[in-house]
Amino acid sequence: MKPLESSIRNSFAGIVGSIIDQGFLYEVHIRVQDTVFKSLVTKGSAVDLGLDIGTGVQISFKSSAVHMF
């Protein structure tokens, strides 16, 4: 069986800029250089990850999961 391969083309270091309470979810804004990425995470995951404003994070995503507005 072939091992799973992962692409790191869409992986960036950033800093949490803001966290907005959306009820069951948090909308987390992550600044990477001059770009802000928005992500939705459950409150439990935010606590487990220790997310707070100013926290350094690593984001990664599939290009097919991107939505432009």
C-alpha positions as CSV (number, residue, x, y, z in Angstrom):
1,M,0.0,0.0,0.0
2,K,1.4,3.4,-1.0
3,P,1.8,5.9,1.9
4,L,-0.3,9.0,2.0
5,E,1.4,12.0,0.6
6,S,0.5,15.5,1.6
7,S,1.2,18.7,-0.3
8,I,2.5,21.6,1.7
9,R,2.0,24.2,-1.0
10,N,-1.0,25.6,0.9
11,S,0.6,25.8,4.3
12,F,1.5,29.1,6.0
13,A,2.6,30.5,9.3
14,G,0.4,33.3,10.7
15,I,-1.0,35.0,13.7
16,V,-4.5,35.0,15.1
17,G,-5.9,38.5,14.6
18,S,-9.4,38.1,16.0
19,I,-11.8,35.5,17.2
20,I,-15.6,36.1,16.7
21,D,-18.1,34.1,18.6
22,Q,-20.7,32.6,16.1
23,G,-22.6,30.5,18.6
24,F,-21.4,26.9,18.3
25,L,-18.4,28.0,16.2
26,Y,-15.7,30.6,16.4
27,E,-14.7,32.6,13.2
28,V,-10.9,32.9,13.5
29,H,-9.1,35.5,11.5
30,I,-5.4,34.6,10.8
31,R,-3.1,37.2,9.3
32,V,-0.4,35.8,7.0
33,Q,1.7,38.8,5.8
34,D,-0.8,41.1,4.1
35,T,-3.6,38.5,3.7
36,V,-6.3,37.6,6.3
37,F,-7.6,34.0,6.2
38,K,-10.9,33.3,7.9
39,S,-11.6,29.9,9.4
40,L,-14.5,28.3,11.3
41,V,-13.6,26.1,14.3
42,T,-15.7,24.6,17.0
43,K,-15.3,26.2,20.5
44,G,-14.0,22.9,21.8
45,S,-11.3,22.8,19.1
46,A,-10.4,26.5,19.8
47,V,-9.9,25.6,23.5
48,D,-7.9,22.5,22.7
49,L,-5.6,24.4,20.3
50,G,-5.1,27.2,22.8
51,L,-6.2,29.9,20.2
52,D,-6.1,33.4,21.4
53,I,-5.4,36.8,19.8
54,G,-1.7,37.1,19.0
55,T,-1.1,33.3,19.0
56,G,1.2,32.0,16.3
57,V,-0.5,29.3,14.2
58,Q,0.2,27.2,11.1
59,I,-2.6,26.9,8.6
60,S,-2.9,24.4,5.8
61,F,-5.8,23.7,3.4
62,K,-6.7,22.1,0.2
63,S,-7.1,24.5,-2.7
64,S,-10.5,23.0,-3.4
65,A,-11.7,24.2,0.0
66,V,-11.0,27.9,-0.7
67,H,-14.0,30.2,-1.2
68,M,-13.4,33.7,-2.5
69,F,-15.7,36.6,-1.6
